[in-house]
Amino acid sequence: MQVVAGDKDLQQWFLSLEKLPENLRYSHIRGMAERMHADKVDHDLVEALRSLTSPEVYKAAAKTIRDFSR
């Protein structure tokens, strides 16, 4: 979250996902995680991204990002 919170472009991208219907949001996140996995990005980072497909985790992360951006 600190990486996203420290980068205005990442903040905007992440928070823009809220505008998508839930199914598209989570599909987008899953697809990104799959591409990162295929590119052999750090396993923990991929799993952290995958955790955002949980509605509760996504909402908590979005709240944290909004709080950081104030």
C-alpha positions as CSV (number, residue, x, y, z in Angstrom):
1,M,0.0,0.0,0.0
2,Q,2.9,2.3,0.7
3,V,4.0,2.1,-2.9
4,V,0.6,3.0,-4.2
5,A,0.1,5.7,-1.6
6,G,3.4,7.3,-2.6
7,D,2.6,7.5,-6.3
8,K,-0.2,9.8,-7.5
9,D,-0.7,7.9,-10.8
10,L,-1.0,4.5,-9.0
11,Q,-3.4,6.1,-6.5
12,Q,-5.6,7.4,-9.3
13,W,-5.5,4.0,-11.1
14,F,-6.3,2.0,-8.0
15,L,-9.1,4.3,-6.9
16,S,-10.5,4.3,-10.5
17,L,-11.2,0.6,-10.2
18,E,-14.0,1.5,-7.7
19,K,-15.9,2.9,-10.7
20,L,-16.0,-0.5,-12.4
21,P,-18.7,-3.1,-11.6
22,E,-17.4,-5.5,-9.1
23,N,-17.1,-8.4,-11.5
24,L,-15.0,-6.3,-14.0
25,R,-12.9,-4.9,-11.2
26,Y,-11.9,-8.3,-9.9
27,S,-11.5,-9.7,-13.4
28,H,-9.1,-6.8,-14.1
29,I,-7.1,-7.5,-10.9
30,R,-7.0,-11.3,-11.6
31,G,-5.7,-10.6,-15.1
32,M,-3.0,-8.3,-13.9
33,A,-1.9,-10.8,-11.3
34,E,-1.8,-13.6,-14.0
35,R,0.4,-11.4,-16.2
36,M,2.7,-10.5,-13.3
37,H,3.0,-14.2,-12.5
38,A,3.8,-15.1,-16.1
39,D,6.4,-12.4,-16.0
40,K,7.9,-14.0,-12.9
41,V,7.2,-11.0,-10.7
42,D,7.9,-11.6,-7.0
43,H,5.4,-14.2,-5.7
44,D,4.5,-12.2,-2.6
45,L,3.6,-9.2,-4.7
46,V,1.4,-11.3,-7.0
47,E,-0.3,-12.8,-4.0
48,A,-0.9,-9.4,-2.5
49,L,-2.5,-8.2,-5.7
50,R,-4.6,-11.4,-5.9
51,S,-5.8,-10.7,-2.3
52,L,-7.5,-7.5,-3.7
53,T,-10.1,-9.8,-5.4
54,S,-11.7,-10.1,-2.0
55,P,-14.3,-7.4,-1.7
56,E,-13.4,-6.7,2.0
57,V,-9.7,-6.5,1.3
58,Y,-10.3,-4.2,-1.7
59,K,-12.5,-1.9,0.3
60,A,-10.0,-1.7,3.2
61,A,-7.2,-1.1,0.7
62,A,-9.1,1.7,-1.1
63,K,-9.9,3.3,2.3
64,T,-6.2,3.2,3.2
65,I,-5.2,4.7,-0.1
66,R,-7.8,7.5,0.3
67,D,-6.5,8.2,3.8
68,F,-2.9,8.3,2.6
69,S,-3.8,10.7,-0.2
70,R,-5.2,13.4,2.1
